[in-house]
Amino acid sequence: AKLAKFYSMRKFFDTFGSRTNSPGMMRAFCLIIYLILSIHWIGCIYYCISEYEGFGINDWVFPLYEEGDYNSLFHRKYIRCFYWAFLTLTTIGGPEHPETTLEYGITCITFLLGIFIFAAVVGNVGDAITSMNESKTTYQKRADAIKLYMQHHGVPDVLQRKVKKWLEYSWMRTQGVDEQSLMDALPERLRARIAIQIHVKTLKKVKIFENCEHGLLCELVLKLRPQIFSPGDYICRIG
């Protein structure tokens, strides 16, 4: 039943991650949850082994407390076991060294699991952070390449500043997203609905289109292609 619940939780995370607007943050959150669950299970195993060997028989196992003692309360027991599991999984080691063969075996297995778990967590968190900044990194590389190209060919400073301003403005407007390639990945019907939702109101503000029928505007929207102009640039001139 517990394994079935774990499968349901993983399925929920996968479904929610595919629908969230911040998939990178969702992946990092899932990794933290899995890490906490791993520490929880190791802590439970530690308590069961202590009960099997006998509470308080040595310094490694869970201490034996008198009934009614504050440390005998459930939450105190759980916190102590969780603390032991956390120290062992992070390879810091528990407060006391094991003594019996079973204790050595469990400690070694927990150390080994900790190495793999934290390697996976660190790697996945790094991937999540990288994916969150991927657009910014790609934009920065492209901008640096353009700047080096202009310097190499001796482009005048005035024109260089204009190009740099355009790059900054382009990033501010699009955040490095290629709108056309994104829309091409969607079915035509959904692409049309999104384009209408985003651009029809803007198109109605244009003087020559303000009295046009809605159907005509919808058709025009589907023919639009995104173009970025810097502030102050002439798009067209009368005459």
N, C-alpha and C positions, 0 to 999 in steps of 0.2 A: 504493500500500500504506500509506503514511504517513497519507494522508487518510482511508483506511478505518479505521485505528487511532484517529484523532481522532474519527471518528463513533462508534466503539464506546465510547470513553472518555466522550463526551458522553451517550450513551445510558445508560451505567452510572451517571453522576452523576444523571441525571434519575430513573432507577429507584430509586437509593439515597436521593435526596432526598425521594421520595414515601413512603418507608418509615421514614425516620429520625424519632426523637422530637424532634429539634432542627432543623427545616427552615431556620430563619434562619441558624444557624451553618453549616449545610451549604452554603447559597447563598454566604455569605461565603468559605468555604473554596474553593468552585469558582471564584470570581472571582480569588482569589489564584493558583490553579493556572493559569488562563487567562492571567493577567498574566505569570507566570513563563515559560510557553510562548511568549508573544509576544516577550519579551526574548530567549529562547533562539533563536528563528527569526531575529530581527533580527541577533543576534550572529553566527549562521552566515552570513547574507547579507554582513555586513561582512567576514568572513574570506574568503569567496569572491571578493568584489570586490578585496580586497587581493591575493589570489593572481592574479587576472586582470590587474591593473595592474602588479603586481610588488611583492614585499615590500620595504619600506624605501625606496621611491623618493621619498617625501616624509614629512612628519610625520603626515599624516592616516592613511595606510594602516598595516597591521600591520607592526611592525618585523621586520627580517631578523636572525635569530639564528644563530650558528654551531651546527653539529651537536654535540651533547653539552653545550651550554649548558643551565643549569637552566631558563631561560625558554623553551627550545625543547621542553620536555616538554608532553605533550598537556593535562594539567590546568591548566598555567600559561597556555597559549594560550587555552583555553576561558574561564578566569576573566577574562583581559584583554578578550576579545571580549564576554563577558557584561557586564562593567563598562562598556564603551563603549556597548553597546546600552541599558543601564539609564540612563546619563547622558543619552543622546540622546532616548530615549522620554519621560523625565521633563522634557524641554525644558530641562534644565540645560546640555546641550551637551557634546560630547566635549572632551578635553584640547587638541586641535589643530583649527584651522580647515581646511575642505576647500580643495583647490586646483584640481582638474580639474572639467570639466562633470559627469562621472558622479558624482563625489564630492558636488558641490553638490546634484545631483538626489536622490541617495539620502538625504542629510542632511535635505533639505526634506521628502521623503516620510516619513521616520522621525519628524520633528517633528510633522507633520500627524497621523500615526497615533497618536503619543503623546498629542496633545490629545484625540482621540476615545476612545482606550482608557482614559485616566485619568479622563475625564469619565464614561464608562460605569461604571468601577469605583467611583468615589466615589459616584455616584448609586445604584448597586445596593447598595453597602455601607450607605448611608444608609437605603435601603428595608428592608434586612435588619434593621438595628438598630431601625428604627421598628416593624416587624412583631413583633419580639421583645418590645417594650415596649407593644404596642398594647393589651393587656388592662389593664395598669396605668394607661395614659393614660386609657382609657375610664372606669375605676373612679374615677380622681382627678377627672375632669371631673364625673361624676355626684355624687360626694361633695361637691365644692365648690359645686355648684348647690344641693344639699340644705341645706348650711350657710348659704349666702346667703339661701335661702328662709326658714329658721328665724329668722335675724337680722332680716330684713325684717318679719316678722310678730310679732316680739317673743316668740318661744317662750321659756319659762322656761329658765334655765341648767341646771337639773337634768335636764329632758327633753332638752335639746340634748346634754348629756354622754352620756345613755343612747343617743341616736341615733348619736352618733359612735362609741361603743363597739360598737354593733351593726354599723356599717359596717366597722370594723376587723376584727371577728370574722368577718363575712361574707366579706371579702377573704381572710382567713387560711384559711378553710375551703374556699372555691371558687376562689380566684385569678381571680375575675371570669368564670368559665366558667358559662354557662347550660346546666346538665345536661340539662334537658328538651328544649331546641332541638337540642342535639347528638344526643341519642338519637332524636329524630324524623327525623333525616336518614338513619338506618340502617334496613335492612329489619327487619320485625317479628321474624323468627327470631333475627337477631343481637342485636337490642335485648333480647330476652328472655334470651338466654344471658348477656349482660353484666350485666343486672339481677340474675339469679340468682347469678352469681359474686360480685357485690359485696354484695348485701343479705341473702341467705339466712342467713348466719352471725349477722348482727346480729338478724334477726327471731327466731332460735331462742333468743336471750338474753331475750326478753320472756316473762314468766312464763306468760301465757295461751296462748302458742304453742309452749312448749318441748316439749310432748308431741304436737304435731300431726304428721301425715304429711308427708313431703317434698313430695309432689305438691301438697298444699294450700298449703304455704308458697310454692311456685313460683308458684301462681296469685295469691296475695296480693301477692307481690313486684311482679308486673306492674301492680298497681293502685296502687302507692305513688307519691306525688308529693313531691319534695323540699321541705322547709320548714326555714328556719333560725331558731333561737331563741337569744337571747343567754344566756350562762351565768347561772344563777340565775332565769331566767324560769320561770313555771309553765306546763307544757304541759297538764296536767289535774290535777284535785284529787279526792280520794276524797269521795263524798257530794255 
